Protein backbone atom coordinates (compact mmCIF):
# COMPACT_ATOMS: atom_id res chain seq x y z
CA UNK A 1 0.00 0.00 0.00
CA UNK A 2 1.45 3.39 -0.93
CA UNK A 3 2.17 5.66 2.00
CA UNK A 4 -0.25 8.25 0.68
CA UNK A 5 -3.19 5.89 1.39
CA UNK A 6 -2.45 5.38 5.09
CA UNK A 7 -5.07 7.06 7.25
CA UNK A 8 -3.22 9.32 9.67
CA UNK A 9 -6.32 11.07 10.99
CA UNK A 10 -6.46 11.03 14.74
CA UNK A 11 -2.69 11.23 15.14
CA UNK A 12 -1.88 14.38 17.05
CA UNK A 13 1.58 15.93 17.20
CA UNK A 14 1.51 15.66 20.98
CA UNK A 15 0.89 11.90 20.81
CA UNK A 16 3.94 11.17 18.71
CA UNK A 17 6.67 9.73 20.87
CA UNK A 18 4.45 9.06 23.87
CA UNK A 19 2.72 5.83 22.89
CA UNK A 20 4.47 2.53 23.53
CA UNK A 21 4.11 -0.65 21.50
CA UNK A 22 3.42 -3.04 24.36
CA UNK A 23 0.85 -5.20 22.62
CA UNK A 24 0.20 -6.65 19.19
CA UNK A 25 -1.77 -3.60 17.99
CA UNK A 26 0.60 -1.77 15.70
CA UNK A 27 -0.75 1.64 14.68
CA UNK A 28 0.85 4.59 12.88
CA UNK A 29 1.11 6.40 16.22
CA UNK A 30 2.96 3.52 17.82
CA UNK A 31 5.29 3.19 14.84
CA UNK A 32 6.35 6.80 15.28
CA UNK A 33 7.67 6.14 18.78
CA UNK A 34 11.31 7.21 18.99
CA UNK A 35 14.04 5.28 20.73
CA UNK A 36 14.50 6.40 24.33
CA UNK A 37 17.93 7.76 25.16
CA UNK A 38 19.02 7.62 28.78
CA UNK A 39 21.13 10.23 30.50
CA UNK A 40 24.81 10.12 29.60
CA UNK A 41 26.98 9.61 32.66
CA UNK A 42 30.63 10.40 33.21
CA UNK A 43 32.47 7.18 33.98
CA UNK A 44 33.49 7.52 37.63
CA UNK A 45 33.29 5.50 40.82
CA UNK A 46 33.18 1.70 40.88
CA UNK A 47 29.83 1.39 39.09
CA UNK A 48 27.54 3.30 36.74
CA UNK A 49 23.87 2.56 37.37
CA UNK A 50 20.66 2.87 35.39
CA UNK A 51 17.43 2.14 37.28
CA UNK A 52 13.76 2.61 36.50
CA UNK A 53 13.95 0.90 33.11
CA UNK A 54 10.31 0.47 31.97
CA UNK A 55 8.82 -3.04 32.02
CA UNK A 56 7.95 -2.88 28.30
CA UNK A 57 11.61 -2.63 27.20
CA UNK A 58 12.72 -5.43 24.90
CA UNK A 59 16.14 -4.15 23.81
CA UNK A 60 18.82 -2.03 25.49
CA UNK A 61 22.03 -0.74 23.97
CA UNK A 62 24.87 0.25 26.31
CA UNK A 63 27.32 2.66 24.67
CA UNK A 64 30.93 3.34 25.72
CA UNK A 65 32.95 6.43 24.73
CA UNK A 66 36.63 6.39 25.78
CA UNK A 67 35.88 4.57 29.05
CA UNK A 68 38.91 3.94 31.22
CA UNK A 69 39.53 2.44 34.66
CA UNK A 70 42.29 2.87 37.23
CA UNK A 71 43.07 -0.86 37.27
CA UNK A 72 43.29 -3.98 35.13
CA UNK A 73 39.93 -5.68 35.79
CA UNK A 74 37.61 -6.33 32.83
CA UNK A 75 34.59 -4.03 32.42
CA UNK A 76 31.27 -5.90 32.72
CA UNK A 77 27.54 -5.17 32.51
CA UNK A 78 25.06 -6.74 34.92
CA UNK A 79 21.27 -6.74 34.59
CA UNK A 80 18.69 -6.93 37.32
CA UNK A 81 15.08 -7.26 38.40
CA UNK A 82 14.61 -5.50 41.75
CA UNK A 83 18.34 -5.90 42.41
CA UNK A 84 21.41 -6.50 40.29
CA UNK A 85 22.03 -10.17 39.44
CA UNK A 86 25.66 -11.21 40.08
CA UNK A 87 25.59 -14.86 38.96
CA UNK A 88 24.18 -17.06 36.20
CA UNK A 89 25.72 -15.28 33.21
CA UNK A 90 27.15 -17.16 30.25
CA UNK A 91 29.29 -14.50 28.61
CA UNK A 92 32.23 -14.72 26.24
CA UNK A 93 34.45 -12.08 24.68
CA UNK A 94 36.89 -13.02 21.95
CA UNK A 95 39.85 -11.15 20.52
CA UNK A 96 39.78 -10.46 16.81
CA UNK A 97 43.54 -10.85 16.36
CA UNK A 98 44.26 -14.34 17.67
CA UNK A 99 42.54 -17.66 16.99
CA UNK A 100 41.21 -19.20 20.17
CA UNK A 101 41.75 -16.04 22.25
CA UNK A 102 38.70 -15.62 24.45
CA UNK A 103 37.60 -14.98 28.02
CA UNK A 104 34.37 -16.11 29.66
CA UNK A 105 32.42 -15.08 32.76
CA UNK A 106 29.47 -16.24 34.86
CA UNK A 107 29.53 -13.04 36.96
CA UNK A 108 28.44 -10.55 34.28
CA UNK A 109 28.41 -9.70 30.59
CA UNK A 110 31.99 -9.03 29.46
CA UNK A 111 32.59 -5.78 27.59
CA UNK A 112 36.06 -6.72 26.39
CA UNK A 113 38.36 -9.68 25.83
CA UNK A 114 40.80 -8.88 28.57
CA UNK A 115 41.27 -6.48 31.42
CA UNK A 116 42.03 -2.86 30.82
CA UNK A 117 44.95 -0.83 32.06
CA UNK A 118 45.41 2.85 32.82
CA UNK A 119 45.94 3.62 29.12
CA UNK A 120 42.88 1.75 27.84
CA UNK A 121 39.97 3.62 26.29
CA UNK A 122 36.96 1.44 25.52
CA UNK A 123 34.62 2.46 22.70
CA UNK A 124 31.67 0.62 21.24
CA UNK A 125 28.26 -0.76 22.07
CA UNK A 126 26.70 -3.84 23.62
CA UNK A 127 23.10 -4.78 22.87
CA UNK A 128 20.88 -6.77 25.22
CA UNK A 129 17.74 -8.28 23.69
CA UNK A 130 14.86 -10.05 25.44
CA UNK A 131 14.49 -13.58 24.07
CA UNK A 132 11.43 -14.31 26.25
CA UNK A 133 10.79 -15.67 29.77
CA UNK A 134 13.22 -13.06 31.23
CA UNK A 135 16.11 -14.48 29.15
CA UNK A 136 18.40 -11.70 27.90
CA UNK A 137 20.91 -12.13 25.07
CA UNK A 138 24.09 -10.04 24.71
CA UNK A 139 25.85 -9.12 21.46
CA UNK A 140 28.23 -6.37 20.52
CA UNK A 141 31.70 -5.15 19.83
CA UNK A 142 33.92 -2.99 22.01
CA UNK A 143 37.38 -1.86 21.01
CA UNK A 144 40.25 -0.36 22.92
CA UNK A 145 41.32 2.76 21.03
CA UNK A 146 44.77 2.69 22.63
CA UNK A 147 45.42 -1.04 22.25
CA UNK A 148 43.67 -1.92 18.99
CA UNK A 149 44.58 -5.61 19.37
CA UNK A 150 41.92 -5.93 22.06
CA UNK A 151 38.91 -5.25 19.86
CA UNK A 152 36.39 -7.74 21.19
CA UNK A 153 33.30 -9.50 19.92
CA UNK A 154 31.04 -10.14 22.91
CA UNK A 155 28.09 -12.49 23.36
CA UNK A 156 26.18 -14.15 26.15
CA UNK A 157 22.92 -14.82 27.96
CA UNK A 158 21.35 -14.65 31.40
CA UNK A 159 17.98 -15.55 32.87
CA UNK A 160 16.66 -13.00 35.34
CA UNK A 161 14.30 -13.81 38.21
CA UNK A 162 11.78 -11.23 36.95
CA UNK A 163 11.26 -8.35 34.55
CA UNK A 164 14.40 -6.31 33.91
CA UNK A 165 14.30 -2.87 35.54
CA UNK A 166 17.98 -1.93 36.02
CA UNK A 167 21.54 -2.44 34.88
CA UNK A 168 24.99 -1.57 36.14
CA UNK A 169 28.35 -1.15 34.47
CA UNK A 170 31.23 -2.14 36.74
CA UNK A 171 34.43 -4.17 36.73
CA UNK A 172 34.81 -7.90 37.26
CA UNK A 173 36.67 -7.43 40.55
CA UNK A 174 34.20 -4.74 41.66
CA UNK A 175 36.91 -2.53 43.16
CA UNK A 176 38.65 -0.93 40.17
CA UNK A 177 37.17 2.51 39.51
CA UNK A 178 36.29 4.36 36.34
CA UNK A 179 38.47 7.39 35.72
CA UNK A 180 37.54 8.68 32.23
CA UNK A 181 34.98 8.53 29.46
CA UNK A 182 31.22 8.39 29.39
CA UNK A 183 28.42 5.84 28.98
CA UNK A 184 24.77 5.93 28.07
CA UNK A 185 21.90 3.58 27.30
CA UNK A 186 19.33 3.55 24.53
CA UNK A 187 16.22 1.43 24.96
CA UNK A 188 13.12 0.39 23.06
N, C-alpha and C positions, 0 to 999 in steps of 0.2 A: 504494500500500500504506500503510495507516495506520501511524503510528510505533509503536503498541503491538505490532505484529506483527514488528518487526525483532528478530532474535536478537542480543542483546548479551552472551550468555554468552562467557566467555573474554576479556572486556575488563577488565583490571585498572586500578585507579585510578593505579597507578604507570606504566602504559604510555601513559596519555593525555598527549599533548604531547611524546612522545619518538619516535614513529614518523613517518617522512617519506614523502610520496607521491612516489616517484621512479620508479614504474613504472605500468602501466595497471591494477593491481589495487587498486581502491578498496574499502576496508573501513570499517566504522564507526570503528575505532581510528584509521585514517589521516584520516578526515574530522574527527576531534576535534582534530587538530593545530592549535595556536594559531599566529598570526603570530609571528615572532621579532623582537623589538625589540633594536636595538643599544644601545650605551652612548652616552648624550647627551654631547656634548663642547662645552665653551666655545669660542666662535669666537675663536681667537688664533693668532698666527704667520702664515705665508704660505700654509699649506695645512692642511687637516683630513683625516686619512686613516682609512680603514676597510680592513683587510686580513683575510685568513682567511675570506672569504665562501664558504660551502659550494658545492660544484660542482652541487648539485641546485637551486639558486636559479633561479627563472624570472622573478621580479619584485622590484624594489627600489624603495622610496619614500624619497627624501631630503627631510627636513623642515627648514625654516628658521624660527627664532623670533627676530625683531628683530636679524638679522645685519647688522653694519656693518663697513666697512673704513676704513682711514686714507687712502684715495686715491680715484681716480675710475675705476679699471678695473672692467670688468664681472665679476661672479662667474660662474664656470663649474664644471661637474662633468665629470671625466674618469674613464673606466672602464679596467680593465686585466686582463690575463691574464699573470701573472708579473711584469709591470712596467706602469706607467701608460702608456697610449697617448696620444700628443700630437698626432696627425694623423689625417686620414681622417673627421672628423666632418662631418655635414651638418645643422647646427643653425640654427634661426631663432627669434627672439623678436619678437613684434609688440606694439605699444602699443595698448591698447584705446580711446584717445581721439582718434586721428588716422588717417584712411584712408591706407594706404600707408606707415605708419611701422613699419619693421622693421629688425632687425640680423641678420646671419648670421655664422657662424663655422665654420671647418674644424679649429680647434684644441681644441674642447671643446664640451660642451652648455651653451648659454647659460641662465642662471637669470633674466635680466631683459633688458628691451629696450635699456637704455642703461647706461652706467657709473653707479656710485654716487658719492656724495660723503660728507663727514664727517657729514652729518645723516641719511643714508639708513638705513632699518631694513627689511630684507627679511623678509617673512613669506609662507609658503606651502609648497607641496610639488611636487616633480618625481617622476614615476614612470618607471622604466626597465623595459621588458618584453622578454623574449627572444622574438624572432620565429622563430628557428631558425638553424642553421648559424652560431652566434656573432654573429648580427645583433641588435643591441639598439635598441629604439625608445624615444624620449623623448616624454613629454607632461606638461603641468602648467601651473600658474599661480602666479606669485610677484608679490606686490605690495609696494610701498614705502609703509610706513605714514606716512611723513613727507611724501612727494611722491606723492599718490594718482594722479597722471596717469601714473605709470610702471608701473601694473599690467600685467603681461605674460603673454601666452599663449605657451608655449614648446613647440617640437616639434623632432624630429630623429631621426637614425639614425647608427649606426657599426657596422662589422664588425670584431670583434676577431680576433686571430691564434690564439686558443684560448679555453678556458672562463674566464669572468669569475671573478676571485677577489679583486678589490680595486676601490676607487674613491677619488678624492680630490676635495675641494672647494677651489678656489683662485681666483685672479683671472686674467683674460686676459693681463695683462702679467707675472704670476708674481712680482711684487715688492711690490705693495700688500699690506698685512697686515690681518688681521681684528682688530677692536678691541672688539667687543661682540656679544652674542647667543649663541645656541646652535644646534647642529644634531644630528640623529640620523638613523638609517636604520631601516627596517622592511623585512624581507624574507620571502619565501615561495617 
